[in-house]
Amino acid sequence: MAEALLRARQLTRRFGGLAAVDGVSVDLWHGRIHAVIGPNGAGKSTLTNLLSGELAPTSGQVHLGSTEVTGWAPERIARQGLGRSYQKTNIFLPLTVHENLRLAAQSRAAQPPCHGRPGPADRPRNLAHL
């Protein structure tokens, strides 16, 4: 049998005495549509944050393929191929479409991002090579 792309086992996240997610297990498969539904406050966003690394679980495990990624930082998980989108997207209006896409793609680059603030001289003049 094929391996699930993303697998969570007994995920729990507590905030003080409140269990926002309590013992959730899920398998997400290639080529299938999956949905998490429930009323406001049911823990949908918390579950998504746990799967993507935005939050560390109080207990439980997350596997991306055969690799356990529990507690990994979101950028490390993203480099393994798991991306996350938000309901409201943000783009940088001064940048071109191509520059916005390039910036998004850099999150998957092998090189660490530049943490300095680039000036006008640092702006690429020709992005055709990408």
BAFI-3210 file (N, C-alpha, C; in Angstrom, 3 decimals, decimal comma, padded with zeros to 6 digits):
// residues 130
n [1|2|3|4|5|6|7|8|9|10|11|12|13|14|15|16|17|18|19|20|21|22|23|24|25|26|27|28|29|30|31|32|33|34|35|36|37|38|39|40|41|42|43|44|45|46|47|48|49|50|51|52|53|54|55|56|57|58|59|60|61|62|63|64|65|66|67|68|69|70|71|72|73|74|75|76|77|78|79|80|81|82|83|84|85|86|87|88|89|90|91|92|93|94|95|96|97|98|99|100|101|102|103|104|105|106|107|108|109|110|111|112|113|114|115|116|117|118|119|120|121|122|123|124|125|126|127|128|129|130]
n.u [000,840|000,469|002,300|001,098|001,153|001,227|001,036|-000,543|-000,488|-002,349|-002,376|-002,157|-002,884|-002,520|-003,655|-002,966|-005,415|-007,106|-007,826|-007,202|-006,830|-007,314|-005,972|-005,979|-005,857|-004,739|-004,545|-003,173|-003,448|-001,850|-003,320|-005,909|-008,746|-008,948|-010,626|-011,091|-013,521|-015,777|-017,344|-016,806|-014,046|-013,521|-011,004|-009,770|-007,962|-005,882|-005,132|-004,208|-002,059|-000,466|000,171|001,654|003,803|003,706|002,855|003,982|003,157|001,544|001,524|001,935|002,524|003,884|004,291|005,979|005,801|008,063|009,451|009,776|008,486|007,754|007,578|009,389|010,576|008,510|009,705|011,650|010,109|008,785|010,881|011,062|008,935|006,291|003,926|002,142|-000,830|-002,549|-005,756|-005,966|-004,064|-000,921|000,759|003,623|003,199|004,922|006,576|007,061|004,932|006,495|008,692|007,420|006,678|009,203|010,253|008,563|009,350|011,918|011,767|012,034|014,562|017,956|019,844|020,356|018,031|018,540|018,917|019,221|018,250|017,692|018,975|018,240|020,286|020,716|018,600|017,459|018,294|017,757|015,669|015,330|016,827|015,802]
n.v [-001,184|002,274|005,005|007,497|010,981|012,980|012,536|012,356|011,580|011,113|013,878|016,566|019,715|021,893|024,787|026,157|024,987|024,270|022,099|022,564|021,032|017,632|014,631|014,027|012,148|011,726|010,970|012,115|011,939|011,594|012,942|013,021|014,786|016,610|017,663|019,773|020,271|022,130|023,831|027,310|027,691|025,015|023,972|023,832|025,666|025,531|022,837|022,902|024,656|023,050|020,922|022,258|023,257|025,711|025,772|023,918|020,624|019,660|017,012|014,002|013,084|014,153|013,224|013,626|012,056|009,507|010,760|012,030|015,044|016,423|019,215|020,636|023,693|025,904|026,784|024,877|022,588|023,420|023,387|020,692|020,170|020,691|023,041|025,948|027,796|030,856|032,226|034,851|036,355|037,984|040,327|042,017|045,103|047,034|045,373|043,421|040,920|038,722|039,137|038,903|036,189|035,051|035,745|034,225|031,687|031,593|030,741|028,066|027,658|026,431|028,040|030,182|032,828|036,328|038,530|041,168|044,504|045,100|047,569|049,953|049,445|046,772|045,516|043,157|043,483|042,072|039,516|037,403|035,080|033,334]
n.w [000,000|-000,728|000,740|002,972|002,157|004,081|007,498|010,601|014,027|016,869|017,579|019,783|021,152|023,680|025,338|028,107|030,247|028,206|025,585|022,414|020,154|020,255|020,404|017,597|014,621|011,320|007,824|004,861|001,403|-001,797|-004,727|-003,804|-002,510|000,416|003,385|006,189|008,397|010,453|013,244|014,228|016,367|016,665|016,281|013,806|012,531|014,366|014,086|011,415|011,789|013,429|011,691|009,757|011,119|012,338|014,927|017,729|018,692|021,780|022,345|020,395|016,904|013,732|010,415|007,376|004,551|005,028|006,982|010,201|011,260|013,449|015,490|013,941|012,443|010,479|008,041|007,599|007,241|004,934|003,102|002,753|001,209|001,983|001,735|002,789|002,625|003,222|004,160|003,411|001,102|000,650|-001,293|-002,616|-003,557|-004,857|-006,335|-009,335|-010,889|-011,513|-009,795|-007,282|-007,402|-007,584|-005,104|-003,437|-004,265|-003,301|-000,702|-000,807|-001,585|-001,487|-000,345|002,485|003,304|002,601|005,239|005,470|004,540|001,284|-000,921|-003,618|-005,474|-005,175|-006,323|-008,637|-012,053|-014,318|-014,615|-016,216|-016,282|-014,432]
ca.u [000,000|001,233|002,460|000,446|002,083|001,295|000,369|-000,483|-000,974|-002,678|-001,949|-002,837|-002,304|-003,196|-003,377|-003,391|-006,283|-007,954|-007,275|-007,734|-006,809|-007,175|-005,837|-006,384|-005,026|-005,190|-003,657|-003,451|-002,943|-001,661|-004,405|-007,221|-009,146|-009,206|-011,228|-011,283|-014,698|-016,271|-017,764|-015,788|-013,515|-013,380|-009,590|-009,315|-006,750|-004,831|-004,666|-003,404|-000,810|000,332|000,670|002,613|004,926|003,511|002,746|004,461|002,111|001,786|001,887|001,592|003,562|003,579|005,246|005,902|006,348|008,610|010,255|009,058|008,751|007,155|008,362|010,260|010,165|007,757|010,567|012,312|009,083|008,557|011,981|010,815|007,869|004,955|003,649|000,902|-001,365|-003,461|-006,989|-005,720|-002,702|-000,289|001,799|004,361|002,716|005,968|007,271|006,337|004,410|007,638|009,474|006,651|006,809|010,593|010,373|007,904|010,163|013,153|011,568|012,402|015,940|018,925|020,623|019,578|017,616|019,240|018,116|019,415|017,279|018,398|018,746|017,943|021,387|020,652|017,435|017,875|017,966|017,274|015,241|015,028|017,560|015,105]
ca.v [000,000|003,517|005,744|008,810|012,103|013,644|011,680|012,831|010,582|011,538|015,267|017,325|021,013|022,506|026,167|026,097|023,836|024,040|021,286|023,065|019,819|016,575|013,269|013,917|011,373|011,955|010,617|012,878|011,134|012,194|012,756|013,050|016,062|016,464|018,848|019,810|021,110|022,211|025,184|028,203|027,243|023,552|023,597|023,655|026,460|024,974|021,617|023,329|025,194|021,920|020,175|023,061|023,647|027,021|025,451|022,592|019,930|019,276|015,601|013,449|013,086|014,512|012,654|014,018|010,834|008,651|011,595|012,694|016,482|016,986|020,261|021,357|025,045|025,890|026,923|023,583|021,723|023,902|022,903|019,274|020,088|020,995|024,471|026,348|029,080|031,476|032,674|036,164|036,394|039,295|040,503|043,259|045,895|047,665|044,375|042,838|039,578|037,808|039,330|038,302|034,741|034,713|035,849|033,049|030,506|031,613|030,023|026,674|027,635|025,801|029,080|030,927|034,126|037,530|039,170|042,605|045,207|045,484|048,892|049,958|048,857|045,321|044,990|042,519|044,239|041,153|038,285|036,420|033,840|032,466]
ca.w [000,000|-000,801|001,988|003,020|002,017|005,386|008,479|011,985|014,983|018,227|017,795|020,829|021,476|024,820|025,729|029,502|030,475|027,036|024,492|021,146|019,335|021,254|019,918|016,193|013,694|009,949|006,711|003,646|000,297|-003,111|-005,677|-003,151|-001,915|001,842|003,988|007,641|008,589|011,815|013,637|014,781|017,649|016,716|016,235|012,425|012,313|015,222|013,422|010,264|012,334|013,909|010,537|008,999|011,961|012,964|016,356|018,131|019,453|023,158|022,183|019,094|015,876|012,350|009,459|005,977|003,979|006,084|007,873|011,284|011,239|014,663|016,139|013,008|012,069|009,220|006,864|007,392|006,659|003,565|002,261|002,492|000,221|002,492|001,753|003,440|002,168|004,173|003,520|002,825|000,583|000,568|-002,294|-002,491|-004,684|-005,676|-007,135|-010,465|-010,648|-011,540|-008,574|-006,192|-007,524|-007,255|-003,649|-002,866|-004,578|-002,509|000,562|-001,047|-002,060|-000,586|000,325|003,476|002,789|003,047|006,277|005,374|003,695|000,079|-001,470|-005,054|-006,248|-005,021|-007,033|-009,887|-013,258|-015,343|-013,966|-017,262|-016,063|-013,471]
c.u [000,885|001,260|001,748|001,504|002,300|000,447|000,544|-001,099|-001,130|-002,186|-002,820|-002,107|-003,169|-002,730|-003,882|-004,217|-007,165|-007,228|-007,925|-007,805|-006,509|-007,174|-006,245|-005,355|-005,609|-004,118|-004,100|-002,712|-002,813|-002,877|-005,798|-007,490|-009,513|-009,807|-011,285|-012,432|-015,111|-016,644|-016,575|-015,346|-013,295|-011,926|-009,036|-008,016|-005,596|-004,273|-003,785|-002,060|000,104|000,955|001,754|003,817|004,800|003,392|003,342|003,349|002,522|002,188|001,430|002,732|003,002|004,682|004,956|006,593|006,832|009,415|009,396|009,468|008,146|008,098|009,315|009,699|009,452|008,638|011,326|011,339|008,818|009,653|011,861|009,622|006,465|004,788|002,312|000,447|-002,365|-004,687|-006,800|-004,261|-002,207|000,745|002,476|004,049|003,820|006,698|006,404|005,792|005,572|008,470|008,746|006,768|008,215|010,803|009,736|008,742|011,432|012,992|011,944|013,839|016,858|019,719|019,759|019,200|018,483|018,364|018,321|018,356|017,996|018,024|018,467|019,038|021,368|019,501|017,884|017,413|017,372|016,946|014,961|015,729|016,852|014,089]
c.v [001,247|004,219|007,089|009,900|012,807|012,827|012,295|011,766|011,203|012,958|015,932|018,646|021,629|023,939|026,290|024,836|023,477|023,204|021,749|021,936|018,690|015,193|013,051|013,104|011,544|011,486|011,416|012,219|011,950|011,915|012,746|014,445|015,799|017,755|018,677|020,778|021,085|023,635|026,019|027,671|025,746|023,086|023,410|024,408|025,936|023,698|021,960|023,875|024,094|021,156|020,930|023,517|025,016|026,889|024,072|021,901|019,717|017,801|015,144|013,608|013,509|013,933|013,197|012,901|009,955|009,432|012,225|014,159|017,184|018,018|021,006|022,753|024,999|025,985|025,629|022,579|022,125|023,416|021,411|019,070|020,371|022,501|024,741|027,667|029,572|031,971|034,023|036,197|037,834|039,278|041,834|044,106|046,580|046,677|043,900|041,473|038,597|037,922|038,759|036,791|034,288|034,734|034,645|031,801|030,457|030,893|028,559|026,547|027,007|026,836|029,786|032,290|035,241|038,222|040,669|043,221|045,687|046,891|048,807|049,313|047,332|044,685|044,372|043,328|043,331|039,832|037,177|035,085|032,896|031,594]
c.w [000,000|000,556|001,898|002,871|003,348|006,353|009,869|012,879|016,356|018,539|018,854|021,002|022,562|024,993|027,156|029,713|029,289|025,999|023,194|020,117|020,298|020,609|018,474|015,413|012,300|008,970|005,499|002,495|-000,986|-003,992|-005,074|-002,607|-000,463|002,370|005,500|007,859|010,061|012,145|014,108|016,142|017,760|016,649|014,831|012,157|013,155|014,613|012,230|010,726|012,862|012,739|009,786|009,818|012,590|014,477|016,600|018,914|020,904|023,190|020,810|018,105|014,533|011,479|008,067|005,205|005,116|007,122|008,955|011,325|012,456|015,272|015,222|012,756|010,714|007,978|006,570|006,773|005,211|002,630|001,963|001,556|000,707|002,580|002,404|002,847|003,212|003,434|002,846|002,388|000,547|-000,533|-002,036|-003,720|-005,488|-006,596|-008,290|-010,060|-010,576|-010,269|-007,350|-006,217|-007,164|-005,746|-002,964|-003,084|-003,740|-001,176|000,431|-001,515|-001,021|000,198|001,362|002,916|003,339|004,079|006,307|004,492|002,448|-000,363|-002,960|-005,893|-006,191|-005,802|-008,355|-011,091|-014,334|-014,671|-014,974|-017,048|-015,103|-014,145]
res [m|a|e|a|l|l|r|a|r|q|l|t|r|r|f|g|g|l|a|a|v|d|g|v|s|v|d|l|w|h|g|r|i|h|a|v|i|g|p|n|g|a|g|k|s|t|l|t|n|l|l|s|g|e|l|a|p|t|s|g|q|v|h|l|g|s|t|e|v|t|g|w|a|p|e|r|i|a|r|q|g|l|g|r|s|y|q|k|t|n|i|f|l|p|l|t|v|h|e|n|l|r|l|a|a|q|s|r|a|a|q|p|p|c|h|g|r|p|g|p|a|d|r|p|r|n|l|a|h|l]
***
